[in-house]
Amino acid sequence: MIIELHFCTFSHQEVQYFVSYIAEKEKLYKNITDAFRKIYRGQGINGLFRGVTFRAFGQTLSSLTYVSTYESVRELTSHPFLAGFAASCTASCINCPFDVVNQYVILLSKQATTPQEVRILKSLQPLRFPKEIRHGGRWILESSVIRYVGNQHGFKGFWRALPLLMINNGLHSALWWSSFEFVSGIYI
């Protein structure tokens, strides 16, 4: 079920990320609907779902870790706040490298069609991969990005955003599980 939900929301997440990232520079798209339309016209359905298999693999691993960690910590402490926080933190540790690679894949796979897009994308892409890699088959771009991040930033480059993810996702999950337990205790 988690994988099906991820496939349904992936293209929206990709477009939303791209629109928000570009908003800081010059606007490439007017809004999310415009972004969907332009990406679909320029790259087809593959453009909307580029990188989805790699991301789904990471999401599956982190979801399994989340559930097992939540159940284990809940058994040990019987406190939903701690269990939710611990579960989300461990899932973030697994998910963070997949997010880093996926964000590079989204930016690198964009094809420019106007002079404005060419100028904007050149400023956004510090990576100068050849076109064969950027628009190659499955896993070619992902493996190239993994090598690049590993060579440029080392092992830490994959987990640079981890502390923020752990705080944000951990608190969200902890509060969600605490609220769920409180409400279910009232109505059951």
N, C-alpha and C positions, 0 to 999 in steps of 0.2 A: 504494500500500500504506500509506503514512504517513497519508493522509487517512482510509482505512477504519479504521485502528487508532485514530485520534483520535476518530472518531465513536463507536466502541465504548467508549472510556474517558471521554468528555466528561462524561456525566451523573454518573459516579462522582466525577470531579474537582470538578464543581460542587457536589455534595452534600457532599463532604469539606471543601471550602473553607468552605461555609456553616456546617457543624457546628463546625469549628475556630474560625471567627471568632466565633461566638456563644458558644462555651465561655468566653470571657473575660468576657462580661456575664452574663446569665441564660441558663440552658439552654432552648432552644426545642425541641430534639429530644433524645431519650434517647441515640440512637446513629445510625449511618449507615443502618441498615435502617429505623428509625423516620422518619428524614428522607426517604428514598426514598418510603416509603408516604405520608407527609403531603403531600409535594410532588406526587406523582402524583395523589392524591385531590383536592387543591386546584386544580391547574393542568393536570392531564393530562400526556400525553407531551411536549407543548410546553414545559411547565415544567421538565422534566428536560434539555431540549436548547436552551434559550433562549440565543442568542448563539453557537451552534455554527458557523454559516456564517462569521461574522466572525472567530472564533478559528481556524477551519480555514484561512482565507485567510492569516492571519499565520503560522500553523504551516507552511504550504506554502512561503511566501517564506523563512522562516528555515531550513527544511530544505534548500532548494536552495542557499542561501548557505553553510550548514554544509558540505555535501558539496564544493562547489567550492573553498571556502577550505581545507578539509583537504587536498584533493588538491594544490592549488597550493603550500601551505606544505610539505607532505611532499616534493614534488619539489625544492623549493629547499633544504631543510635536511636531509632524510632522517632527521628525528628525530620520532617519533610523539608525544612529550610536547608539543613546541612546536606541532606541527600540530593536535593535539587542543585545546590551549588556545586557539590563535588561531581555530580554527573555531567553538568554542563562544562565544567573546567576540563575534565578528561576528554570529553567529546571535542572541545575546542582545540586541544592539543593535536588531535588527529586531523581535524578539519582545516586547520590554519594553512598548512602547506598546499593543500588542494585549492584553497581560495586564492593564494598568491599566484599559483600557476594559471588558474582559470582567468584571473583578471588580466594577466599578460596575454593570454590566448584571445580574449575578447578584443583587446586593443590592437593586437597584431594582425588579426584576421579581417579587420575592416578594410574595404576597398574604396579608395577615393574616386569620385566621379566628376568633381568640379575643382577648379583651381583653389577655391576656399578650403575644401576638404583636404586637398593635397597639403596646403600650408599648415592647417591645424594638425593633421595626422603626423606630419614630419616633426612638429614640436612635441607631440605626445609620445613618439616612438624612439626611445633612446636605443632600442635594439634594431640593428639593420640586418635582419635576416633576409636572405634571397627570397624571391617570390615563390620558388619551388617549395621552400620550407613553410612559408606563411600560408600557402594555400594547398599544401600537400595532403596526403592521406591521413587517416586516423593515427593519432599518437606521434606523428612526425613533429608537429609544432610543439606539442606538450613535452616531448623528450628534449627538444632543443631549448625550450625555456628552462627546464630543470637543469640542464647543463650550464646555461648562462647564469642563472641565479646562484647555483653552486660555485661557479668560478668567480663571479663578481663579488658575492657577499658571503660566501661560505655557508656553513650549515645554519648559521643564525638567520640568514636571509629568508628562510622559509617560515620562521617563527617570529619575525619582527613585530607583528601586530598581536601576538599572543596575549600579552598582559591586558591590553584593552578588550580583546575578545573575552577573556576569562572574567573580567570585572563586569562587562556589559551582559554577556550571556548568562554568567553565573548568577548574578543578582536577579535577572529576569526569571530564570528557571526556579531559583529559590523562592521568590515571591509567588510565582505561579503555583508551585506545589504546595506551599503553605496556605494559599488562598483556597486551593482545591480541597485540601484536607479539612480546612475550617468549614467551608460550605457543605461538603459531604457529611461532616459531623452534625451539622444542624438539620439537614433534610433526611438523613437516614436513620 
